[in-house]
Amino acid sequence: MVRKIIDGLAVISFLLVVVITGGGVFGYLWITNEDNQKAIKEKVMKEVTSSIPLPSLSGPALPTNPLSSKQQKNEEKKAVGVPFSPF
């Protein structure tokens, strides 16, 4: 009787390992497929661009030209209420 229970648990364990391994292999192959990557990127970009418009929170790393009046206003907005500590 105990032997049948142990054998049943072994079969269930084996099936669980096969399902998990198969799911992992399928997921890996699905994610690394270039067609699926393009589709995912398109969906993500569509969602990002259709949601709330993203503010321009950063500019170039090193300013190359003087800031426009719009850029200057944006910089002034970012600085309001930000504590500054030189250390």
Sequence and secondary structure as in RCSB ss.txt:
>XXXX:A:sequence
MVRKIIDGLAVISFLLVVVITGGGVFGYLWITNEDNQKAIKEKVMKEVTSSIPLPSLSGPALPTNPLSSKQQKNE
EKKAVGVPFSPF
>XXXX:A:secstr
 HHHHHHHHHHHHHHHHHHHHHHHHHHHHHHH HHHHHHHHHHHHHHHHHSS        SS  S   HHHHHHH
HHHHTT      
